[in-house]
């Protein structure tokens, strides 16, 4: 922050304040087809992270949500959003592990023998 502040002739706290006022807008993409959904959350600091769902085959984003704390409901919301946008979820991968319908019972969700 110090270098940026010095470059612009303002204090580091001004830079922090201006950065905190940046708003990020995201619209869930139009999707179709089906496949395996890779879900993961990454944090930057204690209370700011992003939950991302990717199509495992194409690596295209299916869902993105900025969150404060990771909960199981965040994952349910992601899966619900993906299904409502007509993507057939064949299986789920969380933290690199296959998840079967016993943990996340989505319609037609099955474990894959190979992913």
N, CA, C and O atoms as a MOPAC input file, in Angstrom:
PM7 MOZYME 1SCF
protein

 N      0.81800 1    -1.19600 1     0.00000 1
 C      0.00000 1     0.00000 1     0.00000 1
 C      0.86200 1     1.26100 1     0.00000 1
 O      0.52400 1     2.27300 1    -0.61500 1
 N      1.97000 1     1.16600 1     0.70100 1
 C      2.82700 1     2.33800 1     0.83000 1
 C      3.32200 1     2.86600 1    -0.50200 1
 O      3.33400 1     4.07700 1    -0.72100 1
 N      3.73300 1     1.97200 1    -1.39700 1
 C      4.22700 1     2.39600 1    -2.71100 1
 C      3.12400 1     3.03900 1    -3.53800 1
 O      3.34600 1     4.05100 1    -4.20300 1
 N      1.93900 1     2.45100 1    -3.49300 1
 C      0.80400 1     3.01500 1    -4.24000 1
 C      0.45200 1     4.38500 1    -3.67800 1
 O      0.24000 1     5.33700 1    -4.43000 1
 N      0.39100 1     4.48200 1    -2.35400 1
 C      0.06700 1     5.75700 1    -1.71200 1
 C      1.08600 1     6.82200 1    -2.07800 1
 O      0.72600 1     7.95700 1    -2.39000 1
 N      2.34000 1     6.45800 1    -2.04000 1
 C      3.40400 1     7.41400 1    -2.36800 1
 C      3.28200 1     7.86200 1    -3.82400 1
 O      3.41800 1     9.04600 1    -4.12900 1
 N      3.02400 1     6.90800 1    -4.71900 1
 C      2.89100 1     7.22000 1    -6.14100 1
 C      1.77300 1     8.24200 1    -6.38900 1
 O      1.93200 1     9.15000 1    -7.20500 1
 N      0.65000 1     8.09500 1    -5.68900 1
 C     -0.49200 1     8.97800 1    -5.88600 1
 C     -0.53100 1    10.15700 1    -4.91400 1
 O     -1.44000 1    10.98500 1    -4.98200 1
 N      0.43900 1    10.23700 1    -4.01700 1
 C      0.51000 1    11.36900 1    -3.09400 1
 C     -0.59600 1    11.38500 1    -2.05600 1
 O     -1.06900 1    12.45000 1    -1.66100 1
 N     -1.01500 1    10.18900 1    -1.60900 1
 C     -2.04500 1    10.08100 1    -0.57500 1
 C     -1.54000 1     9.13900 1     0.50700 1
 O     -0.49200 1     8.51200 1     0.35400 1
 N     -2.28100 1     9.04000 1     1.59100 1
 C     -1.87500 1     8.16200 1     2.69300 1
 C     -2.28200 1     6.71300 1     2.40600 1
 O     -3.20000 1     6.47700 1     1.62000 1
 N     -1.60400 1     5.73200 1     3.04100 1
 C     -2.01500 1     4.32700 1     2.88600 1
 C     -3.45800 1     4.08500 1     3.32200 1
 O     -4.15100 1     3.25500 1     2.73300 1
 N     -3.91600 1     4.80400 1     4.34800 1
 C     -5.30200 1     4.60900 1     4.78800 1
 C     -6.29200 1     5.08100 1     3.72400 1
 O     -7.38300 1     4.52500 1     3.60800 1
 N     -5.92200 1     6.10100 1     2.94900 1
 C     -6.78200 1     6.55300 1     1.85500 1
 C     -6.88500 1     5.46500 1     0.79300 1
 O     -7.97100 1     5.19900 1     0.27700 1
 N     -5.76400 1     4.83700 1     0.46800 1
 C     -5.77800 1     3.74600 1    -0.51000 1
 C     -6.66300 1     2.60800 1    -0.01000 1
 O     -7.48500 1     2.09300 1    -0.76800 1
 N     -6.50900 1     2.20400 1     1.26300 1
 C     -7.33600 1     1.13200 1     1.83300 1
 C     -8.81100 1     1.48900 1     1.77400 1
 O     -9.64400 1     0.65300 1     1.42100 1
 N     -9.14000 1     2.74300 1     2.12500 1
 C    -10.54000 1     3.17900 1     2.12300 1
 C    -11.10600 1     3.14400 1     0.70200 1
 O    -12.23200 1     2.69400 1     0.49300 1
 N    -10.33800 1     3.61000 1    -0.25600 1
 C    -10.81600 1     3.60800 1    -1.63800 1
 C    -10.98100 1     2.18700 1    -2.16800 1
 O    -11.94300 1     1.90800 1    -2.88300 1
 N    -10.07200 1     1.29500 1    -1.83600 1
 C    -10.19200 1    -0.09800 1    -2.27200 1
 C    -11.39900 1    -0.77800 1    -1.63700 1
 O    -12.05700 1    -1.59900 1    -2.27500 1
 N    -11.69000 1    -0.43700 1    -0.38300 1
 C    -12.83400 1    -1.06700 1     0.29300 1
 C    -14.16900 1    -0.61500 1    -0.30400 1
 O    -15.19000 1    -1.27500 1    -0.10900 1
 N    -14.16400 1     0.50200 1    -1.02900 1
 C    -15.39300 1     1.00600 1    -1.64900 1
 C    -15.65200 1     0.41900 1    -3.02700 1
 O    -16.68300 1     0.70800 1    -3.63400 1
 N    -14.73600 1    -0.40000 1    -3.53100 1
 C    -14.92600 1    -1.02300 1    -4.83600 1
 C    -15.98500 1    -2.11200 1    -4.70500 1
 O    -15.90200 1    -2.97500 1    -3.83000 1
 N    -16.95400 1    -2.06000 1    -5.56300 1
 C    -18.03200 1    -3.05700 1    -5.56500 1
 C    -17.83800 1    -3.99100 1    -6.74600 1
 O    -17.53400 1    -3.55400 1    -7.85600 1
 N    -18.01300 1    -5.26200 1    -6.50000 1
 C    -17.86800 1    -6.26600 1    -7.53600 1
 C    -19.25800 1    -6.77000 1    -7.89700 1
 O    -20.01800 1    -7.20000 1    -7.02900 1
 N    -19.58400 1    -6.71400 1    -9.18000 1
 C    -20.88300 1    -7.20400 1    -9.64400 1
 C    -20.65900 1    -8.45100 1   -10.48000 1
 O    -19.77800 1    -8.49900 1   -11.33700 1
 N    -21.46600 1    -9.44300 1   -10.21400 1
 C    -21.35000 1   -10.70900 1   -10.93400 1
 C    -22.73400 1   -11.23000 1   -11.21200 1
 O    -23.57600 1   -11.27700 1   -10.31600 1
 N    -22.97500 1   -11.61600 1   -12.42600 1
 C    -24.21800 1   -12.29100 1   -12.79400 1
 C    -23.86900 1   -13.73000 1   -13.11900 1
 O    -22.92800 1   -13.99700 1   -13.86800 1
 N    -24.62000 1   -14.64500 1   -12.56100 1
 C    -24.36900 1   -16.05400 1   -12.83700 1
 C    -24.52300 1   -16.27800 1   -14.34400 1
 O    -25.48600 1   -15.79100 1   -14.93700 1
 N    -23.59800 1   -17.00000 1   -14.97300 1
 C    -23.63600 1   -17.16800 1   -16.42800 1
 C    -24.76100 1   -18.09600 1   -16.87600 1
 O    -25.23200 1   -18.94100 1   -16.11400 1
 N    -25.18000 1   -17.92000 1   -18.12300 1
 C    -26.10300 1   -18.85500 1   -18.74300 1
 C    -25.32900 1   -20.14200 1   -18.98900 1
 O    -24.21500 1   -20.10800 1   -19.51100 1
 N    -25.90800 1   -21.26300 1   -18.62100 1
 C    -25.21500 1   -22.53600 1   -18.78000 1
 C    -26.17100 1   -23.56400 1   -19.35200 1
 O    -27.38900 1   -23.39600 1   -19.30100 1
 N    -25.60700 1   -24.62300 1   -19.89300 1
 C    -26.40600 1   -25.73900 1   -20.38900 1
 C    -25.52900 1   -26.97700 1   -20.36800 1
 O    -24.33300 1   -26.90900 1   -20.08700 1
 N    -26.13500 1   -28.08500 1   -20.66600 1
 C    -25.37700 1   -29.32600 1   -20.68900 1
 C    -25.36600 1   -29.99400 1   -19.33800 1
 O    -26.34400 1   -29.94500 1   -18.59300 1
 N    -24.25500 1   -30.61300 1   -19.03500 1
 C    -24.13300 1   -31.30500 1   -17.77400 1
 C    -22.72500 1   -31.80500 1   -17.58200 1
 O    -21.89400 1   -31.75900 1   -18.49000 1
 N    -22.47300 1   -32.28400 1   -16.38200 1
 C    -21.16000 1   -32.81100 1   -16.07900 1
 C    -20.89000 1   -32.80300 1   -14.59700 1
 O    -21.79900 1   -32.70600 1   -13.77300 1
 N    -19.62900 1   -32.90500 1   -14.28400 1
 C    -19.18600 1   -32.90900 1   -12.89400 1
 C    -18.85300 1   -31.48600 1   -12.47200 1
 O    -18.21000 1   -30.73900 1   -13.20900 1
 N    -19.29800 1   -31.12600 1   -11.28400 1
 C    -19.12000 1   -29.77100 1   -10.77500 1
 C    -18.04200 1   -29.77300 1    -9.70500 1
 O    -18.14300 1   -30.48800 1    -8.70800 1
 N    -17.01800 1   -28.97300 1    -9.91700 1
 C    -15.94900 1   -28.80700 1    -8.94100 1
 C    -16.26900 1   -27.56600 1    -8.11000 1
 O    -16.39300 1   -26.46800 1    -8.65100 1
 N    -16.40200 1   -27.74300 1    -6.79300 1
 C    -16.72300 1   -26.63900 1    -5.87600 1
 C    -15.54700 1   -26.39600 1    -4.94100 1
 O    -14.96100 1   -27.34100 1    -4.41200 1
 N    -15.20500 1   -25.13500 1    -4.74000 1
 C    -14.15000 1   -24.80300 1    -3.78400 1
 C    -14.30900 1   -23.36300 1    -3.33600 1
 O    -14.86100 1   -22.52600 1    -4.05000 1
 N    -13.81600 1   -23.09500 1    -2.14100 1
 C    -13.83200 1   -21.74500 1    -1.59200 1
 C    -12.41000 1   -21.32100 1    -1.28500 1
 O    -11.62400 1   -22.09400 1    -0.73900 1
 N    -12.08900 1   -20.09200 1    -1.64000 1
 C    -10.78100 1   -19.50300 1    -1.36000 1
 C    -11.00100 1   -18.22600 1    -0.57000 1
 O    -11.90700 1   -17.44800 1    -0.87000 1
 N    -10.16900 1   -18.01100 1     0.44200 1
 C    -10.28800 1   -16.82700 1     1.28800 1
 C     -9.10000 1   -15.89400 1     1.12700 1
 O     -7.96700 1   -16.32500 1     0.91200 1
 N     -9.39000 1   -14.60500 1     1.23700 1
 C     -8.37400 1   -13.56700 1     1.33500 1
 C     -8.67400 1   -12.84000 1     2.63500 1
 O     -9.52600 1   -11.95300 1     2.67100 1
 N     -7.98700 1   -13.20700 1     3.68800 1
 C     -8.29200 1   -12.66000 1     5.00300 1
 C     -9.30500 1   -13.53800 1     5.71200 1
 O     -9.68100 1   -14.60000 1     5.21600 1
 N     -9.74000 1   -13.08500 1     6.87700 1
 C    -10.62600 1   -13.89800 1     7.72400 1
 C    -12.07500 1   -13.91000 1     7.26300 1
 O    -12.74900 1   -14.92900 1     7.41200 1
 N    -12.56900 1   -12.82800 1     6.71600 1
 C    -13.99700 1   -12.72200 1     6.43100 1
 C    -14.31100 1   -12.37300 1     4.98300 1
 O    -15.33300 1   -11.74500 1     4.70600 1
 N    -13.45300 1   -12.77000 1     4.06600 1
 C    -13.71200 1   -12.44600 1     2.67700 1
 C    -13.18300 1   -13.55600 1     1.79300 1
 O    -11.98100 1   -13.81400 1     1.74200 1
 N    -14.10500 1   -14.21100 1     1.09500 1
 C    -13.71500 1   -15.30400 1     0.22900 1
 C    -14.65100 1   -15.42000 1    -0.95000 1
 O    -15.62600 1   -14.67900 1    -1.06800 1
 N    -14.33800 1   -16.35900 1    -1.81700 1
 C    -15.16900 1   -16.59900 1    -2.98800 1
 C    -15.41200 1   -18.10600 1    -3.10900 1
 O    -14.48900 1   -18.91500 1    -3.02100 1
 N    -16.67600 1   -18.45000 1    -3.31300 1
 C    -17.07700 1   -19.82100 1    -3.60100 1
 C    -17.23300 1   -19.90800 1    -5.11100 1
 O    -17.99000 1   -19.14500 1    -5.71100 1
 N    -16.51600 1   -20.83800 1    -5.72000 1
 C    -16.51900 1   -20.97300 1    -7.16500 1
 C    -16.89300 1   -22.40200 1    -7.53900 1
 O    -16.40600 1   -23.36300 1    -6.94400 1
 N    -17.76000 1   -22.52200 1    -8.52700 1
 C    -18.11700 1   -23.82100 1    -9.09600 1
 C    -17.69400 1   -23.81400 1   -10.55500 1
 O    -18.02200 1   -22.89700 1   -11.30800 1
 N    -16.96300 1   -24.84600 1   -10.94000 1
 C    -16.49100 1   -24.97100 1   -12.31200 1
 C    -17.00200 1   -26.26600 1   -12.92300 1
 O    -17.17800 1   -27.26800 1   -12.23000 1
 N    -17.23700 1   -26.23300 1   -14.23000 1
 C    -17.49500 1   -27.44900 1   -14.97900 1
 C    -16.15600 1   -28.17500 1   -15.05200 1
 O    -15.18900 1   -27.63800 1   -15.59300 1
 N    -16.09300 1   -29.37900 1   -14.51800 1
 C    -14.83100 1   -30.09900 1   -14.42800 1
 C    -14.20000 1   -30.35100 1   -15.80000 1
 O    -12.97400 1   -30.36600 1   -15.90900 1
 N    -15.00200 1   -30.54900 1   -16.84600 1
 C    -14.46600 1   -30.84300 1   -18.18000 1
 C    -13.94000 1   -29.59500 1   -18.88000 1
 O    -12.84700 1   -29.61600 1   -19.44700 1
 N    -14.71100 1   -28.50700 1   -18.84500 1
 C    -14.34600 1   -27.30300 1   -19.59500 1
 C    -13.62000 1   -26.26600 1   -18.74700 1
 O    -12.98900 1   -25.35300 1   -19.28000 1
 N    -13.71000 1   -26.40600 1   -17.42700 1
 C    -13.15600 1   -25.43200 1   -16.47000 1
 C    -13.84800 1   -24.06800 1   -16.54100 1
 O    -13.32900 1   -23.07800 1   -16.02500 1
 N    -15.00900 1   -24.02000 1   -17.17400 1
 C    -15.77100 1   -22.76900 1   -17.24200 1
 C    -16.53900 1   -22.57600 1   -15.94900 1
 O    -17.00900 1   -23.54500 1   -15.35400 1
 N    -16.67200 1   -21.31700 1   -15.50300 1
 C    -17.40700 1   -21.06600 1   -14.26400 1
 C    -18.90400 1   -21.32300 1   -14.43900 1
 O    -19.51700 1   -20.92400 1   -15.42900 1
 N    -19.46300 1   -22.00100 1   -13.44800 1
 C    -20.89800 1   -22.24300 1   -13.40100 1
 C    -21.56400 1   -21.36800 1   -12.34900 1
 O    -22.75500 1   -21.07200 1   -12.43500 1
 N    -20.78000 1   -20.95700 1   -11.35300 1
 C    -21.32900 1   -20.21300 1   -10.21400 1
 C    -20.17800 1   -19.51900 1    -9.50200 1
 O    -19.08500 1   -20.07300 1    -9.38400 1
 N    -20.42700 1   -18.31700 1    -9.03400 1
 C    -19.45900 1   -17.57900 1    -8.24300 1
 C    -20.21500 1   -16.75400 1    -7.22200 1
 O    -21.19800 1   -16.09300 1    -7.56000 1
 N    -19.76700 1   -16.78400 1    -5.97600 1
 C    -20.40600 1   -16.00200 1    -4.92000 1
 C    -19.34900 1   -15.57200 1    -3.91700 1
 O    -18.55000 1   -16.38900 1    -3.46100 1
 N    -19.34400 1   -14.29400 1    -3.57600 1
 C    -18.45700 1   -13.80000 1    -2.53500 1
 C    -19.11800 1   -14.05900 1    -1.19000 1
 O    -20.29000 1   -13.73400 1    -0.99800 1
 N    -18.37300 1   -14.64300 1    -0.26100 1
 C    -18.93300 1   -15.03500 1     1.02700 1
 C    -18.04100 1   -14.57000 1     2.16500 1
 O    -16.85900 1   -14.28200 1     1.97400 1
 N    -18.63400 1   -14.50300 1     3.36000 1
 C    -17.88300 1   -14.14300 1     4.56400 1
 C    -17.40000 1   -15.36800 1     5.32100 1
 O    -16.27300 1   -15.40400 1     5.81500 1
 N    -18.26000 1   -16.36600 1     5.40700 1
 C    -17.93800 1   -17.60200 1     6.12600 1
 C    -18.49900 1   -18.76400 1     5.32200 1
 O    -19.63000 1   -18.69200 1     4.83900 1
 N    -17.74100 1   -19.81400 1     5.17400 1
 C    -18.15000 1   -20.98000 1     4.40500 1
 C    -19.11100 1   -21.84000 1     5.21700 1
 O    -18.79500 1   -22.26700 1     6.32800 1
 N    -20.28500 1   -22.08800 1     4.65000 1
 C    -21.25800 1   -22.96200 1     5.29800 1
 C    -21.76400 1   -23.98200 1     4.28100 1
 O    -21.60900 1   -23.79600 1     3.07400 1
 N    -22.35800 1   -25.04000 1     4.77000 1
 C    -22.94500 1   -26.04300 1     3.88600 1
 C    -24.06700 1   -25.42600 1     3.05600 1
 O    -24.29600 1   -25.83700 1     1.91800 1
 N    -24.76900 1   -24.43800 1     3.62100 1
 C    -25.83500 1   -23.76800 1     2.88100 1
 C    -25.29900 1   -23.03400 1     1.65500 1
 O    -25.99900 1   -22.92800 1     0.64900 1
 N    -24.06700 1   -22.52600 1     1.72400 1
 C    -23.46400 1   -21.88000 1     0.56000 1
 C    -23.32300 1   -22.87100 1    -0.59100 1
 O    -23.56900 1   -22.53300 1    -1.74900 1
 N    -22.92600 1   -24.09400 1    -0.26000 1
 C    -22.78100 1   -25.12500 1    -1.28100 1
 C    -24.13800 1   -25.53500 1    -1.84300 1
 O    -24.27900 1   -25.72900 1    -3.05100 1
 N    -25.14100 1   -25.66800 1    -0.96700 1
 C    -26.49700 1   -25.99400 1    -1.42500 1
 C    -27.01800 1   -24.91900 1    -2.36700 1
 O    -27.62300 1   -25.22500 1    -3.39400 1
 N    -26.78100 1   -23.65700 1    -2.01400 1
 C    -27.24300 1   -22.54400 1    -2.85100 1
 C    -26.58000 1   -22.60000 1    -4.22700 1
 O    -27.23400 1   -22.37900 1    -5.24600 1
 N    -25.28600 1   -22.89400 1    -4.25100 1
 C    -24.56500 1   -23.00200 1    -5.52900 1
 C    -25.16000 1   -24.10900 1    -6.38900 1
 O    -25.43900 1   -23.90400 1    -7.57000 1
 N    -25.35300 1   -25.28600 1    -5.78900 1
 C    -25.89700 1   -26.41800 1    -6.54800 1
 C    -27.30800 1   -26.14400 1    -7.03900 1
 O    -27.65600 1   -26.49500 1    -8.16700 1
 N    -28.12000 1   -25.51700 1    -6.19800 1
 C    -29.48400 1   -25.17300 1    -6.58000 1
 C    -29.47700 1   -24.20100 1    -7.76300 1
 O    -30.24500 1   -24.36300 1    -8.71100 1
 N    -28.61700 1   -23.20700 1    -7.70200 1
 C    -28.51600 1   -22.22600 1    -8.78600 1
 C    -28.09000 1   -22.89700 1   -10.09300 1
 O    -28.63400 1   -22.60000 1   -11.15600 1
 N    -27.13400 1   -23.78400 1   -10.00800 1
 C    -26.63200 1   -24.47500 1   -11.19500 1
 C    -27.73600 1   -25.33600 1   -11.82100 1
 O    -27.92600 1   -25.32800 1   -13.03700 1
 N    -28.45300 1   -26.07200 1   -10.98100 1
 C    -29.54200 1   -26.91600 1   -11.49400 1
 C    -30.68300 1   -26.08700 1   -12.08000 1
 O    -31.25200 1   -26.45700 1   -13.10600 1
 N    -31.01500 1   -24.98400 1   -11.44200 1
 C    -32.09900 1   -24.12800 1   -11.94400 1
 C    -31.75700 1   -23.52900 1   -13.29900 1
 O    -32.65400 1   -23.19100 1   -14.07200 1
 N    -30.49000 1   -23.39700 1   -13.58900 1
 C    -30.05800 1   -22.87500 1   -14.88900 1
 C    -29.79900 1   -23.99700 1   -15.88900 1
 O    -29.10200 1   -23.81700 1   -16.88800 1
 N    -30.38300 1   -25.16600 1   -15.58900 1
 C    -30.47100 1   -26.30500 1   -16.50100 1
 C    -29.13500 1   -26.96400 1   -16.83100 1
 O    -28.89800 1   -27.36700 1   -17.96900 1
 N    -28.27800 1   -27.06900 1   -15.84200 1
 C    -27.05400 1   -27.84900 1   -15.97400 1
 C    -27.27000 1   -29.13200 1   -15.19600 1
 O    -27.54500 1   -29.09300 1   -13.99700 1
 N    -27.14800 1   -30.27100 1   -15.86600 1
 C    -27.35600 1   -31.56000 1   -15.21400 1
 C    -26.09900 1   -31.92800 1   -14.41900 1
 O    -25.03700 1   -32.16400 1   -14.99400 1
 N    -26.23600 1   -31.97100 1   -13.10400 1
 C    -25.10800 1   -32.31000 1   -12.24100 1
 C    -25.00000 1   -33.82700 1   -12.15700 1
 O    -25.87800 1   -34.49900 1   -11.61500 1
 N    -23.89800 1   -34.35600 1   -12.71100 1
 C    -23.67300 1   -35.80700 1   -12.70600 1
 C    -22.87500 1   -36.24600 1   -11.48500 1
 O    -22.91200 1   -37.41400 1   -11.09500 1
 N    -22.16900 1   -35.32400 1   -10.89700 1
 C    -21.36600 1   -35.60300 1    -9.71300 1
 C    -20.73600 1   -34.31600 1    -9.22300 1
 O    -20.70900 1   -33.31100 1    -9.93200 1
 N    -20.23500 1   -34.35900 1    -8.01400 1
 C    -19.68500 1   -33.16900 1    -7.37500 1
 C    -18.28400 1   -33.48700 1    -6.86200 1
 O    -18.03800 1   -34.56900 1    -6.32900 1
 N    -17.38700 1   -32.54900 1    -7.02600 1
 C    -16.03300 1   -32.68000 1    -6.50600 1
 C    -15.79700 1   -31.50700 1    -5.56700 1
 O    -15.85900 1   -30.34800 1    -5.97700 1
 N    -15.52300 1   -31.81900 1    -4.29400 1
 C    -15.25100 1   -30.78600 1    -3.29300 1
 C    -13.88900 1   -31.07700 1    -2.69100 1
 O    -13.63700 1   -32.18600 1    -2.21900 1
 N    -13.01200 1   -30.08800 1    -2.70600 1
 C    -11.64900 1   -30.25100 1    -2.20200 1
 C    -10.95800 1   -31.45600 1    -2.83200 1
 O    -10.21200 1   -32.17300 1    -2.16500 1
 N    -11.21000 1   -31.67200 1    -4.12000 1
 C    -10.55700 1   -32.74800 1    -4.85200 1
 C    -11.11000 1   -34.13000 1    -4.59400 1
 O    -10.56300 1   -35.11400 1    -5.09300 1
 N    -12.19600 1   -34.23400 1    -3.81800 1
 C    -12.78200 1   -35.53500 1    -3.49900 1
 C    -14.14900 1   -35.65200 1    -4.14800 1
 O    -14.91900 1   -34.69200 1    -4.15200 1
 N    -14.45700 1   -36.82400 1    -4.69800 1
 C    -15.77500 1   -37.07700 1    -5.28100 1
 C    -16.79600 1   -37.15300 1    -4.15500 1
 O    -16.53300 1   -37.73000 1    -3.10100 1
 N    -17.94400 1   -36.57300 1    -4.38800 1
 C    -19.02500 1   -36.60600 1    -3.40700 1
 C    -20.21900 1   -37.28300 1    -4.05500 1
 O    -20.59800 1   -36.94800 1    -5.17700 1
 N    -20.81000 1   -38.23600 1    -3.34700 1
 C    -21.96500 1   -38.96000 1    -3.86900 1
 C    -23.26100 1   -38.32800 1    -3.39400 1
 O    -23.27200 1   -37.39900 1    -2.58600 1
 N    -24.33900 1   -38.85700 1    -3.91700 1
 C    -25.65500 1   -38.32300 1    -3.60400 1
 C    -26.03500 1   -38.47900 1    -2.13700 1
 O    -26.97400 1   -37.82400 1    -1.68400 1
 N    -25.34400 1   -39.31900 1    -1.38500 1
 C    -25.68300 1   -39.45500 1     0.03000 1
 C    -25.33600 1   -38.18700 1     0.80100 1
 O    -25.97300 1   -37.87600 1     1.80800 1
 N    -24.32900 1   -37.45400 1     0.33200 1
 C    -23.94900 1   -36.20200 1     0.99000 1
 C    -24.66300 1   -34.99900 1     0.38600 1
 O    -25.10200 1   -34.10600 1     1.11000 1
 N    -24.77900 1   -34.97700 1    -0.92100 1
 C    -25.45300 1   -33.90800 1    -1.63600 1
 C    -26.45500 1   -34.53500 1    -2.58900 1
 O    -26.13400 1   -34.76400 1    -3.75500 1
 N    -27.67100 1   -34.81800 1    -2.11300 1
 C    -28.62700 1   -35.54200 1    -2.95500 1
 C    -29.28000 1   -34.66200 1    -4.01500 1
 O    -30.42200 1   -34.23400 1    -3.84800 1
 N    -28.56600 1   -34.39000 1    -5.09900 1
 C    -29.15800 1   -33.66400 1    -6.21000 1
 C    -29.74900 1   -34.68000 1    -7.16700 1
 O    -29.33300 1   -35.83900 1    -7.17400 1
 N    -30.70100 1   -34.27000 1    -7.96300 1
 C    -31.36200 1   -35.17700 1    -8.91000 1
 C    -30.35000 1   -35.76700 1    -9.87100 1
 O    -29.61900 1   -35.03500 1   -10.53900 1
 N    -30.30600 1   -37.08100 1    -9.94100 1
 C    -29.46700 1   -37.75300 1   -10.90800 1
 C    -27.98700 1   -37.73400 1   -10.60400 1
 O    -27.19400 1   -38.18500 1   -11.43100 1
 N    -27.58900 1   -37.23700 1    -9.46600 1
 C    -26.16000 1   -37.14600 1    -9.12700 1
 C    -25.62000 1   -38.51900 1    -8.76900 1
 O    -26.17100 1   -39.21300 1    -7.91500 1
 N    -24.53200 1   -38.90600 1    -9.43300 1
 C    -23.90700 1   -40.19200 1    -9.16700 1
 C    -22.40600 1   -39.99700 1    -9.04200 1
 O    -21.86000 1   -39.02600 1    -9.56800 1
 N    -21.74900 1   -40.89000 1    -8.36600 1
 C    -20.29000 1   -40.84800 1    -8.30100 1
 C    -19.72000 1   -41.33300 1    -9.61700 1
 O    -20.30300 1   -42.17800 1   -10.29600 1
 N    -18.59200 1   -40.79200 1    -9.95400 1
 C    -17.91100 1   -41.21800 1   -11.17100 1
 C    -16.80100 1   -42.19800 1   -10.79500 1
 O    -16.14100 1   -42.04300 1    -9.76800 1
 N    -16.61200 1   -43.19200 1   -11.62900 1
 C    -15.52100 1   -44.10100 1   -11.37000 1
 C    -14.19000 1   -43.44000 1   -11.70900 1
 O    -13.17200 1   -43.72000 1   -11.07500 1
 N    -14.20200 1   -42.56400 1   -12.70700 1
 C    -13.01100 1   -41.77600 1   -13.02900 1
 C    -13.44100 1   -40.35200 1   -13.34100 1
 O    -14.44100 1   -40.12200 1   -14.02200 1
 N    -12.69300 1   -39.43400 1   -12.84800 1
 C    -13.00600 1   -38.02400 1   -13.11900 1
 C    -11.75900 1   -37.36500 1   -13.65500 1
 O    -11.77200 1   -36.17200 1   -13.95900 1

